């Protein structure tokens, strides 16, 4: 565990266990190196309430995780109701 500016930071943690309810009780935020490590579990846990923050850009980028990707069924098969 590291303490920097009053923050308790630990890791790396395995993505397959860090999103368990007991594990989530021990932290306020999760930082993942790759899209699938965090967004898939977060969408499973709270599809409507999750927020994606992209770090390392020269500007602030946040977004809800509920946005439909361009490969959604509605776009892939426009004549078929979703």
C-alpha positions as CSV (number, residue, x, y, z in Angstrom):
1,X,0.0,0.0,0.0
2,X,1.3,3.5,-0.9
3,X,0.2,6.8,0.6
4,X,0.6,9.8,-1.7
5,X,-1.1,13.0,-0.8
6,X,-3.3,11.2,1.7
7,X,-4.5,8.5,-0.7
8,X,-4.2,4.9,0.1
9,X,-3.2,3.1,-3.2
10,X,-2.7,-0.6,-3.6
11,X,-2.3,-3.0,-6.5
12,X,-2.1,-4.4,-9.0
13,X,-5.2,-6.5,-8.2
14,X,-6.7,-9.3,-10.2
15,X,-9.6,-8.0,-12.3
16,X,-11.6,-11.2,-11.7
17,X,-11.8,-10.7,-7.9
18,X,-11.5,-7.0,-7.3
19,X,-15.1,-6.4,-8.2
20,X,-16.6,-8.8,-5.7
21,X,-18.9,-7.1,-3.2
22,X,-16.6,-7.6,-0.3
23,X,-13.6,-6.3,-2.3
24,X,-15.6,-3.2,-3.4
25,X,-16.3,-2.3,0.2
26,X,-12.6,-1.7,0.7
27,X,-12.1,1.0,-2.0
28,X,-13.7,4.1,-3.4
29,X,-12.4,3.9,-7.0
30,X,-10.8,1.3,-9.3
31,X,-8.2,2.2,-11.9
32,X,-7.8,-0.3,-14.8
33,X,-5.1,-0.4,-17.5
34,X,-7.5,-1.9,-20.1
35,X,-11.1,-1.3,-21.0
36,X,-12.3,-4.9,-20.4
37,X,-10.7,-5.1,-17.0
38,X,-13.1,-2.6,-15.5
39,X,-16.0,-1.7,-17.9
40,X,-17.4,-5.2,-18.2
41,X,-17.6,-5.8,-14.4
42,X,-18.9,-2.3,-13.8
43,X,-21.6,-2.7,-16.4
44,X,-22.6,-6.0,-14.8
45,X,-22.7,-4.4,-11.3
46,X,-24.4,-1.0,-12.1
47,X,-25.1,-0.4,-15.7
48,X,-26.9,2.9,-15.2
49,X,-24.6,4.4,-12.5
50,X,-21.1,3.7,-13.7
51,X,-18.8,6.4,-15.0
52,X,-15.8,6.0,-17.3
53,X,-12.9,8.4,-16.8
54,X,-10.0,8.3,-19.2
55,X,-6.7,9.4,-17.7
56,X,-3.5,10.6,-19.4
57,X,-5.1,12.8,-22.0
58,X,-4.4,16.5,-22.3
59,X,-8.1,17.2,-21.6
60,X,-10.7,15.8,-19.2
61,X,-12.7,12.9,-20.6
62,X,-15.6,11.3,-18.7
63,X,-18.7,9.5,-19.9
64,X,-21.5,7.2,-18.7
65,X,-20.9,3.5,-19.3
66,X,-24.4,3.2,-20.7
67,X,-23.6,4.7,-24.1
68,X,-24.3,2.3,-27.0
69,X,-21.3,1.3,-29.0
70,X,-21.4,1.6,-32.8
71,X,-21.7,-2.2,-33.1
72,X,-25.0,-2.2,-31.1
73,X,-27.8,-4.4,-32.5
74,X,-29.8,-1.2,-33.4
75,X,-27.0,-0.1,-35.7
76,X,-25.9,-3.5,-37.0
77,X,-29.5,-4.5,-37.9
78,X,-31.5,-1.3,-38.3
79,X,-34.6,-3.1,-39.5
80,X,-34.7,-5.5,-36.5
81,X,-36.3,-4.0,-33.3
82,X,-34.1,-4.1,-30.2
